[in-house]
Amino acid sequence: MDAVSEVHAYSIKHPECFKSIHPNKFIDNLVQAHDERSSPLVLLKDLKVRYKEKLGNTIDEIIKNIDEIFNKNTINELNAKFGMQPTLAHCELWTQNLIWKEHDKKRELAAIIDWECVHEGNPSEDIAFMIASSLSADDRHQHADTILKHYYDHLTELLQQQPPFTLQQV
């Protein structure tokens, strides 16, 4: 989570970094996938069949609101809606995109790879993706608050001031 804090701190300190990123590439791809009724809707329907008892009603609500969820304006306006400054969002920050090295018999992050979907996003995107893809449900419930606090404290330390959003907003 320290690397996420570092990427976010860099983008907060250097907002000019957003100029070199295609402003809507990620969103265009996401909306196109929805428009074609490919992955998101198919995935949701599959999840509903597999986990009907646990997720049935939740999936129905998501499907009912899918046009709003995959609306370019909704996605682009998230930060403004919640009063948050944008950060670089990797978008696929899961263990397969983290390269580790051994140093003094400890694992250290050597690199984050696969930046093709990077975009001006919300700080919660990478945090949520990493937590959801890296931890079991029990571990998420048990450790999510601690992980979020660690992220926020490290970000505060890197910025040497309060971040432009609160821990609660994250």
Buried (B, 14 or more C-beta within 10 A) or exposed (E): BEBBBBBBBEBBEEEEBBEEBEEBEBBEBBBEBBEEEEEBBEEBEEBBEEEEEEBEEEBEEBBEEBEEBBBEEBBBEBBEEEEBBBBBBBBBBBEEBBEEEEEEEEEEEEEBEBEEBBBBBBBBBBBBBBBEEBBEEEEEEEEBEEBBEBBBEBBBEBBEEEBBBEBEBB
